[in-house]
Amino acid sequence: MERNFKYNMQPVVVPQIETKNRRIKTMLPVPESLPILNTIIKYESSNVVEQPPIIWARAHGHTIEDSWGNKWIDFSSTIFVANTGHGHETIRTGLKEVIDKPLLHSYSYPTIERAGYLEKLAAFTPEYIEKFSLFSTGTEAVERAVKLARLYGATKSQSKNIIIGGDGNFHGKTMGSQMVGGKHADKKWIGYLDPNMAHLEFPYPWNEDTQGMRGKDLFYRHLQRLEEKGVDLRNITAFIIESFQGWGAVFYPKDYIQAMREWSKNNESLLICDEIQAGFGRTGKLFGYQYYDIIPDLVVCGKAVSSSVPLSVVMGRADIIDLDPEYTSTHGGHPLACIAGMKTIEVFERENLIEEARRKEAFFIEANKRLCLKYPEIIRLTLGKGMLFAVYINNPKVEAGKPFREQLDIDLTDRIVEKAMQKGVFLIRTGCGTLKYGPPLSISDDALLEALEVIDEAIGECIEK
C-alpha cells in the first residue's frame, strides 16, 4: 500500500455551505491560516499537516470551528477523546472550579479531586475492577501494565517474563509500548528488541487461514506457531490485546479471546486489555472487551476517560495493581484531570451515552449498506460496532489475487477525506485505506445523518474524477 497523497496547501474555492451543523464560507485551506500552519511546521517536528488542514479555534458538542466562520461536523472526537462531546458544560464548570481555587498541580499528593474520582470510577466500572493507577497518557499506562505483568510473573518464577502482543496492534509510541505493540515497521529505531516479547498473528477476517475455522482453534494454531519459533509457552506472564484494531474497526473472533482467557488462566498468565480507544462507550459497551464475555486481569484506559485533559488509568485486580505500590507519575492524578474524569462519568450516567452509542449503531449500518450497494467496486467491506466504524476503500484496478491490504486505495481514501472536509465534515486520516468513523457519542441524530450523507457525496465526487 503506497501513500502518495498530500493535502492541497494552496487555497481553492469550494462551494459555500450553510446548514444547522455545517458552515463553509471561505476558500480552503483558509488563506489566513497558512502562516499558522507554517509556524508549526517550522518549529515542531510534527505530522500536523498529515491531517485535514484546518485551524481548530473552538469545538463544542459535535462541531469544530475555525476563526474565519467555518464549521465542521466532527467525526473524529479528536481520536476518541471527546466521547461526551466537545467542551461539555458540566466538564468545563468542574475545571473552572478547580482552577479558581486555585489548584493547578499536586504531583502524587492527596487531593479531594483524586479521592472523589477514584471513588466515582470504582462505582462506574465492573465490580471485579478493584484498584487503579493514574497516569497522563495512554502509552504511559501501557508501560505501567507491562511492568506489572513482569512483576507478576516474577512471583511465579524468575523465568516467567514473556509478554505476548498481537501483530498490527498499537499500544503507544514509547519504547516499551512499541516493542509490545505489533506495528513492527515502526520499531527499527529501537535496535535491540526485547527478546521476551513476542506476537500472535492477528486473525483478520480476510486471511485465508481464518476462513471456516473456529476462533478457538485458530488461537491454538497461533499459539503453536509461537512455540515453533522458540517461545516457551510456560513462561508467558501476560497477553496484551487491543480490543479492536483502530484503523479498520477490526475485532477478534469472540471465541478466540475466550480461548486466550481460558489458556492464560490455566497457565497463570495475565490478560491485559488495551481500551485506550475502545473504552468509555465507543463500541456501545463501557469497554470493548465486554463483547468477548471475558474478565481481564488489567484494563488500560485513556483518551475518553476525561473527555479533555490528559488522563489515563490502569485498572484491575488489587493484588496485581499493588505489586508496585510506590509508583509515581508527575502529572498522573492531576487535579484538573481527576475533576474532568469525575464529570465525564456524571455526563455518561445522566445522558445515557453508552445506550446512545448502541442506538446510533443502526444509522451507521444502514448508511454502510447503501454505500456497498451504490459503489460495489469501491466498497466491499465495512466493519464496526456502536459508534466505531470503518469503510474499506478498494482499488478496483488492483489484481484480485493481491493480498487484501494491498487492494485498498489509500490515495482515493485520502481524497475522500479532503473532499468531506471541503463539504464541512471532519474525518480521521488513517493512512490505511479506510474511512474511520468516530463522532462524539452525544451527536444529534440529524447531524449524524447529515454527515453520513456528505460522506456519500464525497465518495461519489471523488470517483467521478
C-alpha positions in Angstrom: 0.0 0.0 0.0 1.6 3.2 -1.1 0.7 6.6 0.3 1.4 9.4 -2.2 -1.4 11.9 -1.5 -0.7 15.2 0.2 -3.3 17.7 1.2 -3.5 20.7 -1.1 -1.9 23.6 0.8 -3.0 26.1 -1.8 -6.3 27.7 -1.0 -9.0 26.8 -3.5 -12.6 28.0 -4.0 -15.1 25.5 -2.6 -18.9 25.6 -2.6 -20.4 27.8 0.2 -22.4 25.8 2.7 -24.8 26.8 5.4 -26.8 24.3 7.4 -27.6 23.9 11.1 -24.5 21.8 11.6 -22.1 22.9 8.9 -20.8 26.2 7.5 -18.2 26.8 4.8 -17.8 30.4 3.8 -14.1 30.8 2.7 -11.5 29.2 0.5 -9.9 26.1 1.9 -7.5 25.9 3.3 -8.2 29.4 4.7 -5.5 31.7 3.2 -5.1 33.4 6.6 -4.4 30.0 8.2 -1.3 29.2 6.2 1.1 31.3 8.4 -0.1 29.4 11.5 0.4 26.0 9.8 3.8 27.1 8.5 4.9 28.3 12.0 4.1 24.8 13.4 5.9 23.2 10.6 9.0 25.4 11.1 9.3 24.9 14.8 7.9 21.5 15.5 8.8 18.1 14.2 5.1 17.4 13.6 2.8 15.5 11.4 0.1 18.2 11.8 -0.1 18.6 8.0 -0.9 14.9 7.7 -4.5 15.6 8.8 -7.0 18.0 7.1 -5.5 21.5 7.1 -7.9 23.4 9.3 -7.0 25.5 12.4 -9.1 24.5 15.3 -10.3 27.6 17.3 -13.4 26.3 19.1 -15.1 22.9 19.5 -18.5 22.4 21.0 -20.7 19.4 21.1 -20.2 17.6 17.7 -18.8 20.6 15.8 -15.4 22.2 15.2 -15.0 25.9 14.2 -12.1 27.9 12.9 -11.6 31.7 13.4 -12.9 32.6 9.9 -16.5 31.4 10.2 -16.2 27.8 9.1 -17.8 24.9 11.0 -17.5 21.2 10.6 -19.3 18.1 11.9 -16.6 16.2 13.8 -16.3 12.5 13.0 -13.1 12.1 14.9 -13.9 13.0 18.6 -10.2 14.1 18.5 -9.3 10.4 18.1 -12.0 9.2 20.5 -11.3 11.6 23.4 -14.4 13.7 23.2 -16.9 10.9 23.6 -19.1 13.2 25.7 -18.9 15.9 23.1 -16.5 18.8 22.8 -16.5 21.4 25.6 -19.3 19.9 27.7 -20.6 22.5 30.1 -20.5 20.0 33.1 -16.8 19.3 32.5 -15.9 23.0 31.9 -17.7 24.0 35.1 -15.7 21.4 37.1 -12.4 22.5 35.6 -13.2 26.2 36.3 -13.9 25.4 40.0 -10.5 23.7 40.4 -8.7 26.5 38.5 -10.4 29.2 40.6 -9.3 27.6 43.9 -6.6 27.9 42.6 -5.1 24.3 42.4 -3.2 23.7 39.2 -0.9 20.9 40.2 -0.4 18.4 43.1 2.1 15.8 41.9 1.1 12.5 43.5 0.0 14.1 46.8 -3.6 13.6 48.0 -6.4 15.8 46.9 -10.2 15.8 47.2 -10.4 15.6 43.5 -8.2 12.4 43.4 -10.2 10.7 46.1 -13.5 11.7 44.5 -12.5 10.5 41.1 -11.3 7.1 42.3 -14.5 6.6 44.3 -16.6 7.5 41.3 -14.6 5.4 38.9 -14.9 2.4 41.2 -18.7 2.7 41.3 -18.9 3.1 37.5 -16.7 0.2 36.4 -17.5 -3.5 36.9 -17.1 -4.8 40.4 -14.2 -7.1 39.6 -12.1 -4.0 38.9 -10.7 -3.3 42.4 -7.9 -0.7 42.2 -6.5 1.9 39.9 -3.2 3.7 39.0 -3.5 7.2 37.4 -1.3 8.5 34.6 -1.3 11.2 32.0 -1.1 9.3 28.6 -2.1 6.0 27.2 1.4 4.9 26.4 2.5 5.7 30.0 -0.3 3.5 31.2 0.7 0.7 28.9 4.3 0.9 30.2 2.9 0.5 33.7 0.8 -2.5 32.7 3.9 -4.1 31.2 5.9 -3.6 34.4 3.1 -5.0 36.5 2.9 -8.1 34.2 6.6 -8.7 34.7 6.4 -8.2 38.4 3.5 -10.7 38.5 5.5 -13.2 36.5 8.4 -12.9 39.0 6.1 -14.0 41.8 5.7 -17.3 40.0 9.2 -17.8 38.5 12.1 -15.6 37.5 11.9 -17.0 34.0 8.2 -16.2 33.7 8.7 -12.9 31.9 7.4 -13.3 28.3 4.7 -10.9 27.2 2.7 -11.7 24.1 1.2 -8.9 21.9 -0.6 -9.1 18.6 0.5 -8.3 15.1 -0.9 -5.0 13.9 -1.9 -3.9 17.4 -0.9 -0.4 18.6 -0.2 0.5 22.2 1.7 3.8 22.0 4.9 5.3 20.9 7.3 5.0 23.9 9.9 2.2 23.7 8.1 -0.5 25.7 4.7 0.3 24.2 6.1 0.0 20.7 8.0 -3.2 21.4 4.9 -4.9 22.8 2.8 -3.5 20.0 2.5 -5.1 16.6 3.5 -2.3 14.3 6.8 -3.9 13.5 8.0 -1.5 10.8 7.9 1.3 13.4 10.5 -0.4 15.7 13.6 -0.1 13.5 14.8 2.8 15.6 14.9 0.7 18.8 17.7 -1.5 17.6 17.7 -4.2 20.3 14.2 -5.5 20.8 13.2 -7.2 24.0 13.6 -10.9 23.3 10.9 -11.7 25.8 8.2 -10.0 23.8 6.6 -11.9 21.0 3.4 -11.6 18.9 0.5 -13.7 17.9 -0.8 -13.4 14.4 -4.0 -11.3 14.2 -7.0 -13.3 13.0 -8.1 -10.8 10.3 -11.4 -12.0 8.8 -9.9 -11.8 5.3 -7.0 -14.1 6.0 -7.2 -17.4 4.2 -6.4 -19.4 7.4 -9.3 -17.8 9.3 -11.9 -19.0 6.8 -14.2 -21.7 8.2 -12.1 -22.0 11.4 -13.4 -21.6 14.9 -11.7 -18.8 16.7 -10.7 -21.2 19.5 -8.9 -23.5 17.1 -7.2 -20.5 15.4 -5.9 -19.3 18.8 -4.3 -22.7 19.5 -2.9 -22.8 16.0 -1.3 -19.3 16.5 0.0 -20.4 19.9 1.6 -23.5 18.4 3.3 -21.3 15.8 4.8 -19.2 18.6 6.1 -22.3 20.2 7.6 -23.4 16.9 9.5 -20.1 16.9 11.1 -20.9 20.2 8.7 -19.2 22.6 8.5 -21.2 25.9 4.7 -21.0 26.5 5.1 -21.9 30.2 7.0 -18.6 30.7 4.3 -16.4 29.3 3.4 -13.9 32.0 0.8 -11.9 30.0 -1.1 -11.4 26.8 -1.9 -7.8 25.9 -4.6 -7.1 23.3 -6.3 -4.1 21.7 -10.0 -4.8 22.0 -10.1 -3.8 18.3 -7.6 -2.5 15.8 -8.4 1.1 15.3 -7.5 1.7 11.7 -10.2 -0.8 10.5 -12.5 -1.4 13.5 -11.3 -5.0 13.4 -12.4 -7.1 16.4 -11.2 -10.6 17.3 -13.5 -13.5 17.0 -15.2 -13.9 20.3 -14.2 -17.5 20.9 -10.6 -16.6 20.0 -10.3 -14.3 23.0 -12.3 -16.7 25.2 -9.8 -19.4 24.4 -7.0 -17.0 25.2 -8.6 -16.2 28.5 -9.0 -19.9 29.4 -5.5 -20.7 28.4 -4.0 -17.8 30.3 -5.8 -18.7 33.5 -4.6 -22.3 33.3 -1.0 -21.1 32.6 -1.2 -18.5 35.4 -0.7 -15.7 32.8 -2.5 -12.3 32.8 -4.8 -11.0 30.2 -4.4 -7.2 29.7 -7.0 -5.3 27.6 -5.9 -2.1 26.0 -9.1 0.1 26.0 -7.4 3.4 25.2 -9.6 3.8 22.0 -12.3 1.3 22.8 -13.2 2.3 26.4 -15.9 4.5 27.7 -18.8 3.7 25.4 -17.3 4.0 22.0 -18.4 0.5 20.9 -21.8 0.5 22.6 -20.5 -1.0 25.8 -18.5 0.6 28.6 -15.5 -1.4 27.4 -14.9 -3.1 24.1 -13.6 -6.3 25.6 -17.1 -6.9 27.1 -18.1 -8.1 23.6 -15.9 -11.2 24.3 -17.7 -12.0 27.6 -14.4 -12.2 29.5 -13.0 -10.8 32.7 -9.4 -9.4 32.1 -6.8 -9.0 34.8 -5.8 -5.5 33.9 -7.5 -2.8 31.7 -5.7 0.1 30.3 -7.7 3.3 29.6 -7.0 6.8 28.3 -8.5 9.3 25.9 -12.2 9.3 26.7 -11.8 8.9 30.4 -11.5 12.7 30.9 -13.1 13.9 27.6 -10.4 16.6 27.5 -7.2 17.0 29.6 -4.5 14.3 29.8 -5.6 11.3 31.9 -5.0 7.6 31.7 -5.7 4.7 34.1 -4.5 1.2 34.7 -7.3 -0.7 36.5 -7.8 -4.3 37.6 -7.3 -6.8 40.4 -5.9 -5.3 43.6 -3.2 -8.0 44.0 -1.7 -7.1 40.7 -2.0 -3.3 41.0 -0.4 -3.5 44.4 2.7 -5.2 43.1 4.2 -1.8 42.6 2.6 0.4 45.3 5.4 3.1 45.2 4.8 4.2 41.6 4.6 7.9 40.9 3.6 9.9 37.9 4.4 13.6 37.6 1.0 14.5 36.1 -0.9 11.3 36.8 -3.9 12.1 39.0 -3.6 15.8 38.2 -6.4 17.7 40.0 -7.8 19.0 36.7 -7.7 15.6 35.1 -9.4 14.0 38.1 -12.2 16.5 38.1 -12.6 16.1 34.3 -12.7 12.3 34.8 -15.3 12.6 37.5 -17.5 15.0 35.5 -17.2 12.7 32.4 -18.7 9.9 34.4 -21.5 12.1 35.5 -22.3 13.0 31.9 -22.2 9.4 30.8 -24.7 8.5 33.6 -27.0 11.4 33.1 -27.1 11.3 29.3 -27.1 7.5 28.9 -24.2 7.8 26.4 -23.5 4.1 26.3 -27.1 3.3 25.3 -26.9 6.2 22.8 -23.9 4.6 21.2 -25.8 1.3 20.9 -28.9 3.0 19.5 -27.0 5.0 16.9 -25.2 2.0 15.6 -28.2 1.3 13.3 -27.6 4.6 11.5 -24.0 3.5 10.5 -25.1 0.0 9.5 -27.8 1.3 7.2 -25.6 4.0 5.7 -22.8 1.5 5.0 -25.2 -0.9 3.4 -26.2 1.9 1.0 -22.6 2.6 0.2 -21.8 -1.0 -0.6 -24.8 -1.2 -3.0 -24.0 2.2 -4.6 -20.3 1.7 -5.0 -19.8 -2.1 -5.2 -16.4 -2.0 -6.9 -15.0 0.6 -4.4 -16.6 -0.5 -1.1 -16.8 -4.2 -0.4 -16.3 -4.3 3.4 -17.4 -2.3 6.4 -16.8 -3.2 10.0 -17.7 -1.8 13.4 -19.8 -1.7 16.5 -21.6 1.1 18.4 -20.1 4.4 17.1 -16.9 3.0 15.7 -17.0 2.0 12.1 -14.5 1.7 9.2 -15.3 1.7 5.5 -12.7 0.0 3.4 -12.0 1.7 0.1 -11.0 -0.7 -2.6 -8.9 -0.1 -5.7 -10.7 -2.0 -8.5 -7.6 -1.7 -10.7 -5.5 -3.9 -8.4 -5.3 -7.6 -9.3 -7.9 -9.6 -7.3 -5.2 -12.1 -6.3 -3.2 -9.5 -4.3 -3.3 -9.6 -0.5 -6.4 -7.8 0.9 -4.5 -4.9 2.4 -2.7 -4.3 -0.9 -6.1 -3.9 -2.6 -7.0 -0.9 -0.5 -6.7 2.5 -2.2 -5.0 4.9 0.3 -4.8 7.8 -2.0 -8.5 7.7 -3.0 -9.4 7.4 0.7 -7.4 10.5 1.5 -9.0 12.4 -1.4 -12.4 11.5 0.1 -11.3 12.8 3.5 -10.2 16.0 1.8 -13.4 16.3 -0.1 -15.5 15.7 3.0 -13.5 18.5 4.8 -14.3 20.9 1.9 -18.0 20.0 2.5 -18.0 20.5 6.2 -17.3 17.0 7.7 -14.0 16.3 9.5 -12.8 12.7 9.2 -9.7 10.9 10.6 -7.0 10.2 8.1 -5.9 6.6 8.9 -3.4 6.3 6.1 -4.5 2.7 5.7 -7.3 2.9 3.0 -10.2 3.1 5.4 -12.6 5.9 6.3 -12.8 5.8 10.1 -16.0 7.0 11.8 -15.9 8.1 15.4 -18.2 11.1 16.2 -19.0 12.1 19.8 -21.5 9.8 21.3 -23.6 12.8 22.1 -24.0 13.8 18.4 -27.6 14.6 17.4 -29.4 12.2 15.0 -29.8 14.9 12.4 -26.1 15.8 12.4 -25.1 12.2 12.3 -27.3 11.5 9.3 -26.2 14.7 7.6 -22.5 13.8 7.9 -23.1 10.3 6.5 -24.9 11.8 3.5 -22.0 14.2 3.0 -19.5 11.3 3.0 -21.6 9.6 0.4 -21.5 12.7 -1.7 -17.7 13.0 -1.2 -17.1 9.4 -2.3 -19.2 9.9 -5.4 -17.5 13.1 -6.4 -14.0 11.6 -5.9 -14.9 8.5 -8.0 -16.2 10.6 -10.9 -12.8 12.4 -11.3 
